[in-house]
Amino acid sequence: MKKYFLIITFLLVGITAQSQILISLLLGDKLNSDGLEFGLETGFNWSKISNLDSSKSLATWNLGFYFDIRMKNQWYLYTGVLAKSNLGLHKLTTADLELLDATIYEGKGDYSQKMNYFLVPALAKYKFDNYMYVEGGPQFGLMYKSWIEYNSDEGGKEAKIKEFNKDMINKFDAGFTFGLGYNIGKGKGMTIGAKYYFGLIDVYKDISGTKNNSLFLKVNIPIGAGKKSESVKKNE
């Protein structure tokens, strides 16, 4: 029963994630309050997969929405969904390609393992009086697309080939995230931060020790917070 509940939850998240970002732009000022901050999270991440031969990070851009919910005093719950996010590994070696039973093409080129995930953090956050914060807790992922990408630019000819390998990869991912950051608006504006994710579940179904890990540099943009502050001042 629990398994089906998780599957249904992630499916609903996947279907609504893109529309939620649009809703955040339209209704962000109505969702923000003293105990709740709502907005967009964007940034870049550099990801790797452990126990493969390559050690080159895959750099990608990500986008999603977040909720920063006050629990007690300076403690908050940080959650949301990164709807556009990739994990993977860059510059797979010949040994990696053979292990993954991937096609090896003639000529020079780079191979990357790329996976699209919906990423859902559930982090405990503590905000200091100097507008710094630390956060940590579990993060869950739902993989919905995966492929090995071959890119070549040789002899004036550019090629990009995707070989999909979704069946090789575990659909669910889970691990722990730890991070820190700073509110550059002194508690009322954008927040910049960094966090690191340690995966606990094997990426590949039949290859043990292959865990996702990724460094995220992020910017949190509250939607409507400025409008709320202005309205409070007018009422005063």
Residue frames as qw, qx, qy, qz and C-alpha x, y, z in Angstrom:
[[0.000, 0.886, 0.464, 0.000, 0.00, 0.00, 0.00],
 [0.317, -0.794, 0.105, 0.508, 2.81, 2.39, 0.94],
 [0.443, -0.110, 0.591, 0.665, 4.57, 1.65, -2.37],
 [0.211, 0.610, 0.643, 0.412, 1.48, 2.57, -4.40],
 [0.167, -0.923, -0.271, 0.218, 0.99, 5.72, -2.34],
 [0.388, -0.584, 0.311, 0.641, 4.56, 6.85, -3.14],
 [0.366, 0.177, 0.676, 0.614, 4.11, 6.11, -6.84],
 [0.072, 0.799, 0.564, 0.198, 0.84, 8.06, -7.01],
 [0.284, -0.863, -0.090, 0.408, 2.39, 10.97, -5.08],
 [0.386, -0.395, 0.451, 0.701, 5.35, 11.25, -7.40],
 [0.286, 0.416, 0.702, 0.502, 3.13, 10.98, -10.49],
 [0.039, -0.902, -0.430, 0.017, 0.98, 13.82, -9.24],
 [0.352, -0.738, 0.148, 0.556, 4.08, 15.88, -8.54],
 [0.418, -0.083, 0.608, 0.670, 5.38, 15.20, -12.03],
 [0.201, 0.630, 0.659, 0.358, 2.14, 16.14, -13.77],
 [0.127, -0.937, -0.324, -0.008, 1.65, 19.37, -11.83],
 [0.605, -0.417, 0.017, 0.678, 5.24, 20.57, -11.42],
 [0.313, 0.211, 0.342, 0.860, 5.38, 22.74, -14.52],
 [0.185, -0.719, -0.459, -0.488, 1.98, 24.27, -13.87],
 [0.563, -0.702, -0.313, 0.304, 2.93, 24.99, -10.24],
 [0.481, -0.158, 0.090, 0.858, 5.80, 27.20, -11.43],
 [0.004, 0.450, 0.415, 0.791, 3.34, 29.28, -13.45],
 [0.466, -0.736, -0.471, -0.140, 0.98, 29.43, -10.47],
 [0.596, -0.459, -0.216, 0.622, 3.83, 30.68, -8.29],
 [0.265, 0.107, 0.202, 0.937, 4.32, 33.63, -10.62],
 [0.244, -0.523, -0.461, -0.674, 0.63, 34.47, -10.53],
 [0.632, -0.655, -0.313, -0.272, -0.22, 33.81, -6.87],
 [0.630, 0.094, -0.493, 0.592, 3.06, 34.17, -5.00],
 [0.046, -0.364, 0.267, -0.891, 1.99, 37.35, -3.20],
 [0.718, -0.370, -0.111, -0.579, -1.10, 35.58, -1.85],
 [0.904, -0.116, -0.403, 0.086, 0.87, 32.57, -0.60],
 [0.457, 0.269, -0.467, 0.707, 3.57, 34.47, 1.32],
 [0.523, -0.779, -0.189, -0.291, 2.90, 35.24, 4.99],
 [0.262, -0.787, 0.487, -0.274, 4.83, 35.64, 8.24],
 [0.701, -0.324, 0.626, -0.108, 5.04, 31.86, 8.65],
 [0.783, 0.288, 0.521, 0.180, 5.39, 30.85, 5.00],
 [0.081, 0.684, -0.386, -0.613, 7.65, 31.94, 2.17],
 [0.771, 0.357, 0.524, 0.058, 6.95, 30.69, -1.36],
 [0.203, 0.824, -0.294, -0.440, 8.95, 31.27, -4.52],
 [0.853, 0.487, -0.188, -0.007, 11.23, 29.95, -7.24],
 [0.622, -0.570, 0.463, 0.272, 14.50, 28.07, -6.81],
 [0.761, 0.641, -0.079, 0.056, 17.00, 28.15, -9.66],
 [0.336, -0.772, 0.521, 0.144, 20.70, 27.58, -10.12],
 [0.628, 0.493, -0.591, -0.112, 23.30, 25.10, -11.35],
 [0.808, -0.430, 0.385, -0.117, 24.44, 21.73, -10.13],
 [0.353, 0.581, -0.728, -0.085, 27.47, 19.54, -10.77],
 [0.883, -0.201, 0.257, -0.337, 26.65, 15.86, -10.39],
 [0.203, 0.467, -0.856, -0.085, 28.54, 12.56, -10.41],
 [0.935, -0.143, -0.136, -0.293, 27.80, 8.84, -10.10],
 [0.372, -0.645, 0.663, -0.081, 30.09, 6.94, -7.76],
 [0.698, -0.145, 0.701, 0.037, 31.82, 3.64, -8.59],
 [0.754, 0.625, 0.181, 0.086, 32.16, 4.37, -12.31],
 [0.749, 0.024, 0.096, 0.655, 35.48, 4.98, -14.02],
 [0.207, 0.625, 0.147, 0.739, 34.83, 8.59, -15.04],
 [0.361, -0.494, -0.485, 0.624, 35.14, 11.34, -12.43],
 [0.089, 0.141, 0.231, 0.959, 33.93, 14.24, -14.59],
 [0.194, 0.433, 0.594, -0.650, 30.97, 16.20, -13.25],
 [0.143, 0.529, 0.672, 0.498, 27.87, 16.80, -15.35],
 [0.038, -0.254, -0.238, 0.937, 26.96, 20.51, -15.15],
 [0.034, -0.524, -0.730, -0.438, 23.29, 21.41, -15.63],
 [0.186, -0.214, 0.121, -0.951, 20.78, 24.16, -14.89],
 [0.184, -0.387, -0.898, 0.100, 17.75, 23.53, -12.67],
 [0.262, -0.247, -0.038, -0.932, 14.45, 25.23, -11.85],
 [0.362, -0.401, -0.841, 0.012, 11.64, 24.61, -9.40],
 [0.331, -0.681, -0.055, -0.651, 9.58, 26.09, -6.59],
 [0.409, 0.025, -0.747, 0.524, 9.96, 26.01, -2.81],
 [0.508, -0.747, -0.256, -0.345, 8.13, 26.47, 0.47],
 [0.333, 0.256, -0.594, 0.686, 9.96, 27.82, 3.52],
 [0.576, -0.594, -0.428, -0.364, 7.65, 27.03, 6.45],
 [0.080, -0.541, 0.549, -0.632, 8.28, 28.39, 9.94],
 [0.652, -0.237, -0.720, 0.014, 8.06, 25.61, 12.55],
 [0.568, -0.761, -0.270, 0.158, 9.20, 27.27, 15.80],
 [0.370, -0.788, 0.160, 0.466, 11.27, 30.37, 16.51],
 [0.150, 0.725, -0.494, -0.456, 14.17, 30.27, 14.00],
 [0.382, -0.075, 0.905, 0.173, 13.49, 26.72, 12.82],
 [0.576, 0.434, -0.140, -0.679, 11.93, 26.16, 9.38],
 [0.718, 0.133, 0.675, 0.105, 10.93, 23.30, 7.09],
 [0.206, 0.583, -0.424, -0.662, 12.27, 23.76, 3.56],
 [0.568, 0.193, 0.795, 0.092, 10.52, 21.74, 0.83],
 [0.436, 0.650, -0.127, -0.610, 9.24, 22.02, -2.75],
 [0.861, 0.253, 0.418, 0.139, 10.08, 20.46, -6.11],
 [0.069, -0.554, 0.526, 0.641, 12.94, 20.94, -8.55],
 [0.769, 0.450, 0.342, -0.298, 10.88, 20.24, -11.67],
 [0.707, 0.669, -0.205, 0.101, 13.70, 20.74, -14.16],
 [0.386, -0.738, 0.554, -0.028, 16.78, 19.00, -12.82],
 [0.843, 0.373, -0.387, -0.013, 19.38, 16.59, -14.16],
 [0.592, -0.612, 0.522, 0.035, 21.77, 14.22, -12.45],
 [0.914, 0.402, -0.025, 0.044, 24.41, 12.10, -14.13],
 [0.650, -0.483, 0.372, 0.455, 28.05, 11.89, -15.15],
 [0.450, 0.840, -0.179, -0.246, 30.15, 13.46, -17.92],
 [0.328, 0.670, -0.660, -0.086, 32.83, 11.97, -20.18],
 [0.928, -0.161, 0.293, -0.164, 32.10, 8.28, -19.68],
 [0.124, -0.576, 0.761, 0.272, 35.14, 6.13, -20.39],
 [0.563, 0.209, -0.705, -0.377, 35.27, 3.07, -22.63],
 [0.181, -0.019, -0.926, 0.329, 35.14, 0.91, -19.49],
 [0.326, 0.245, 0.469, -0.783, 31.98, 2.75, -18.37],
 [0.584, 0.310, -0.289, -0.693, 30.32, 2.31, -21.77],
 [0.469, 0.137, -0.863, -0.127, 31.10, -1.40, -21.82],
 [0.003, -0.105, -0.831, 0.546, 29.78, -1.80, -18.28],
 [0.409, 0.374, 0.336, -0.762, 26.55, -0.02, -19.28],
 [0.502, 0.290, 0.779, 0.239, 26.30, -2.01, -22.53],
 [0.261, 0.818, 0.117, -0.499, 26.18, 1.26, -24.50],
 [0.752, 0.578, 0.198, 0.249, 26.93, 1.77, -28.18],
 [0.426, -0.602, 0.254, 0.625, 30.44, 3.03, -28.95],
 [0.581, 0.792, 0.170, -0.079, 30.55, 5.12, -32.11],
 [0.743, 0.193, 0.130, 0.627, 33.43, 5.64, -34.51],
 [0.208, 0.692, 0.023, 0.691, 35.33, 8.90, -34.25],
 [0.277, -0.003, -0.540, 0.795, 36.08, 11.19, -31.33],
 [0.383, -0.568, -0.303, -0.663, 33.34, 12.39, -29.06],
 [0.114, -0.235, 0.672, -0.693, 32.12, 12.69, -25.48],
 [0.498, -0.356, -0.751, -0.245, 29.60, 10.39, -23.77],
 [0.181, -0.254, 0.472, -0.825, 27.45, 11.46, -20.83],
 [0.228, -0.417, -0.879, 0.043, 24.89, 9.72, -18.64],
 [0.187, -0.172, 0.080, -0.964, 21.95, 12.10, -18.17],
 [0.206, -0.427, -0.877, 0.074, 18.87, 11.55, -16.03],
 [0.247, -0.457, -0.111, -0.847, 15.85, 13.81, -15.56],
 [0.319, -0.300, -0.810, 0.389, 14.51, 13.83, -11.99],
 [0.359, -0.763, -0.160, -0.513, 11.83, 15.49, -9.95],
 [0.475, 0.090, -0.623, 0.615, 13.74, 16.28, -6.73],
 [0.486, -0.723, -0.267, -0.412, 11.85, 16.83, -3.48],
 [0.321, 0.268, -0.630, 0.655, 13.81, 18.02, -0.39],
 [0.586, -0.702, -0.338, -0.224, 12.46, 17.92, 3.17],
 [0.551, 0.263, -0.399, 0.684, 15.08, 19.89, 5.06],
 [0.449, -0.787, -0.329, 0.265, 15.24, 21.30, 8.56],
 [0.413, 0.579, -0.015, 0.703, 16.56, 24.87, 8.32],
 [0.456, -0.685, -0.326, 0.465, 17.90, 27.15, 11.05],
 [0.309, 0.778, 0.118, 0.534, 18.10, 30.89, 10.32],
 [0.539, -0.275, -0.317, 0.730, 20.65, 32.95, 12.28],
 [0.043, -0.866, -0.291, 0.405, 20.19, 36.59, 13.25],
 [0.169, -0.586, 0.396, 0.687, 22.90, 37.63, 10.76],
 [0.677, 0.518, -0.062, -0.519, 20.74, 36.28, 7.87],
 [0.214, 0.373, -0.890, -0.154, 22.87, 33.16, 7.40],
 [0.862, -0.112, 0.169, -0.465, 21.23, 29.74, 7.52],
 [0.014, -0.314, 0.944, 0.103, 22.13, 26.07, 7.63],
 [0.813, 0.087, 0.032, -0.575, 19.90, 23.22, 6.47],
 [0.081, 0.314, -0.943, -0.080, 19.93, 19.46, 6.30],
 [0.681, 0.106, 0.528, -0.496, 17.71, 16.42, 5.85],
 [0.580, 0.143, 0.774, 0.209, 16.44, 13.88, 3.34],
 [0.357, 0.489, -0.282, -0.744, 15.87, 14.42, -0.36],
 [0.658, 0.220, 0.719, -0.049, 13.82, 12.19, -2.65],
 [0.166, 0.455, -0.486, -0.728, 13.89, 11.83, -6.42],
 [0.748, 0.366, 0.526, -0.173, 11.73, 10.38, -9.16],
 [0.189, -0.333, 0.642, 0.664, 13.54, 9.60, -12.42],
 [0.636, 0.536, 0.397, -0.388, 11.34, 10.01, -15.50],
 [0.732, 0.676, -0.089, 0.002, 13.85, 9.99, -18.38],
 [0.564, -0.615, 0.477, 0.275, 17.38, 8.66, -18.81],
 [0.813, 0.577, 0.019, 0.077, 19.84, 8.36, -21.67],
 [0.634, -0.364, 0.298, 0.614, 23.49, 8.15, -22.66],
 [0.384, 0.903, 0.088, -0.170, 24.31, 11.10, -24.89],
 [0.715, -0.031, 0.323, 0.619, 27.06, 11.07, -27.50],
 [0.189, 0.952, 0.050, -0.237, 28.33, 14.45, -28.74],
 [0.704, -0.046, 0.370, 0.604, 30.83, 14.85, -31.54],
 [0.273, 0.931, 0.002, -0.243, 32.18, 17.85, -33.46],
 [0.588, -0.340, 0.578, 0.452, 34.72, 16.40, -35.83],
 [0.355, 0.101, 0.659, 0.656, 35.66, 17.38, -39.37],
 [0.189, 0.011, -0.176, -0.966, 33.15, 20.20, -39.48],
 [0.548, -0.300, -0.636, -0.454, 30.27, 17.85, -38.69],
 [0.273, -0.279, 0.578, -0.716, 28.32, 18.03, -35.45],
 [0.583, -0.177, -0.741, -0.283, 26.47, 15.01, -34.09],
 [0.350, -0.263, 0.592, -0.677, 24.31, 14.34, -31.04],
 [0.604, -0.085, -0.734, -0.299, 22.90, 10.86, -30.41],
 [0.497, -0.360, 0.483, -0.624, 20.73, 9.80, -27.46],
 [0.525, 0.003, -0.845, -0.104, 20.58, 6.16, -26.44],
 [0.577, -0.494, 0.115, -0.640, 17.82, 5.77, -23.85],
 [0.478, 0.112, -0.840, 0.231, 18.53, 3.43, -20.94],
 [0.486, -0.440, 0.165, -0.737, 15.67, 4.13, -18.52],
 [0.916, -0.188, -0.271, -0.230, 15.10, 0.40, -17.88],
 [0.693, 0.188, -0.520, 0.463, 18.58, 0.05, -16.39],
 [0.111, 0.320, -0.382, 0.860, 18.03, 2.69, -13.73],
 [0.179, -0.452, -0.784, 0.387, 16.12, 2.67, -10.45],
 [0.017, -0.720, -0.441, -0.535, 13.14, 4.99, -10.72],
 [0.452, -0.873, -0.135, -0.126, 13.35, 6.21, -7.11],
 [0.552, 0.337, -0.397, 0.651, 16.31, 7.89, -5.47],
 [0.515, -0.829, -0.152, -0.155, 16.83, 9.03, -1.90],
 [0.666, 0.135, -0.338, 0.651, 19.62, 10.45, 0.20],
 [0.378, -0.754, -0.311, 0.437, 20.68, 13.33, 2.44],
 [0.357, 0.707, 0.112, 0.601, 21.31, 16.99, 1.66],
 [0.484, -0.635, -0.236, 0.554, 23.28, 19.53, 3.69],
 [0.390, 0.602, 0.230, 0.658, 23.69, 23.20, 2.87],
 [0.285, -0.580, -0.283, 0.708, 24.15, 26.80, 3.93],
 [0.291, 0.602, 0.423, 0.611, 23.31, 30.21, 2.56],
 [0.190, -0.311, -0.246, 0.898, 22.69, 33.90, 3.06],
 [0.198, 0.800, 0.565, 0.021, 19.69, 36.17, 2.58],
 [0.412, 0.114, 0.123, 0.895, 21.02, 39.16, 0.63],
 [0.176, -0.609, -0.331, -0.699, 17.79, 41.09, 1.26],
 [0.039, -0.239, 0.608, -0.756, 18.24, 41.04, 5.05],
 [0.236, 0.203, 0.857, -0.411, 15.37, 38.62, 5.53],
 [0.476, 0.582, 0.352, -0.558, 13.05, 40.05, 2.84],
 [0.479, 0.675, -0.347, -0.442, 14.70, 39.31, -0.53],
 [0.839, 0.353, -0.408, -0.074, 16.64, 36.75, -2.52],
 [0.706, -0.555, 0.440, -0.005, 18.69, 34.06, -0.88],
 [0.592, 0.571, -0.566, -0.057, 21.87, 32.53, -2.27],
 [0.718, -0.454, 0.486, -0.203, 23.16, 29.18, -1.08],
 [0.424, 0.422, -0.788, -0.145, 24.99, 25.94, -1.69],
 [0.804, -0.237, 0.405, -0.366, 24.01, 22.39, -0.81],
 [0.195, 0.405, -0.874, -0.185, 25.45, 18.94, -1.35],
 [0.875, -0.033, 0.041, -0.481, 23.44, 15.79, -1.98],
 [0.081, -0.367, 0.927, -0.010, 24.62, 12.28, -1.02],
 [0.771, 0.020, -0.339, -0.539, 22.54, 9.52, -2.64],
 [0.475, -0.342, 0.755, -0.296, 21.91, 6.27, -0.76],
 [0.828, 0.284, 0.438, -0.205, 20.26, 4.18, -3.49],
 [0.490, -0.127, 0.645, 0.572, 22.08, 2.58, -6.42],
 [0.347, 0.498, -0.204, -0.769, 21.50, 4.45, -9.68],
 [0.521, 0.264, -0.695, -0.419, 21.75, 1.28, -11.79],
 [0.875, -0.238, 0.023, -0.420, 19.66, -1.74, -10.88],
 [0.989, 0.017, -0.084, 0.123, 22.44, -4.27, -11.49],
 [0.561, 0.443, -0.321, 0.621, 25.55, -2.23, -10.56],
 [0.584, -0.707, -0.347, 0.197, 26.12, -1.84, -6.83],
 [0.533, -0.417, -0.042, 0.734, 27.83, 1.19, -5.36],
 [0.219, 0.341, 0.378, 0.832, 26.59, 3.60, -8.04],
 [0.147, -0.712, -0.548, 0.414, 25.18, 6.51, -6.02],
 [0.215, 0.808, 0.227, 0.500, 24.12, 9.97, -7.14],
 [0.440, -0.602, -0.240, 0.622, 25.91, 12.91, -5.56],
 [0.319, 0.674, 0.323, 0.583, 25.70, 16.54, -6.57],
 [0.275, -0.339, -0.241, 0.867, 26.77, 20.05, -5.58],
 [0.120, 0.782, 0.547, 0.273, 24.01, 22.65, -6.01],
 [0.178, -0.153, -0.125, 0.964, 24.52, 26.41, -6.17],
 [0.003, -0.632, -0.750, -0.195, 21.10, 28.00, -5.86],
 [0.062, -0.094, 0.088, -0.990, 19.16, 31.24, -5.76],
 [0.031, -0.551, -0.820, 0.154, 15.79, 31.43, -4.01],
 [0.045, -0.172, -0.185, -0.967, 13.48, 34.17, -5.29],
 [0.139, 0.429, 0.755, -0.476, 10.40, 34.81, -3.10],
 [0.017, 0.405, 0.596, 0.693, 7.35, 35.71, -5.20],
 [0.312, -0.733, -0.409, -0.445, 5.26, 38.60, -3.92],
 [0.604, -0.430, -0.424, 0.521, 7.26, 39.14, -0.73],
 [0.245, 0.031, 0.004, 0.969, 8.09, 42.72, -1.70],
 [0.306, -0.452, -0.414, -0.728, 4.43, 43.50, -2.33],
 [0.626, -0.549, -0.553, 0.034, 3.49, 42.04, 1.06],
 [0.503, -0.271, -0.293, 0.766, 6.05, 44.18, 2.88],
 [0.027, 0.202, 0.177, 0.963, 4.79, 47.33, 1.13],
 [0.467, -0.524, -0.506, -0.501, 1.18, 46.57, 2.09],
 [0.625, -0.477, -0.504, 0.359, 2.17, 46.04, 5.74],
 [0.332, -0.106, -0.124, 0.929, 3.90, 49.45, 5.82],
 [0.187, -0.346, -0.343, -0.853, 0.84, 51.16, 4.32],
 [0.581, -0.552, -0.565, -0.194, -1.42, 49.58, 6.91],
 [0.553, -0.357, -0.403, 0.636, 0.84, 50.81, 9.66]]
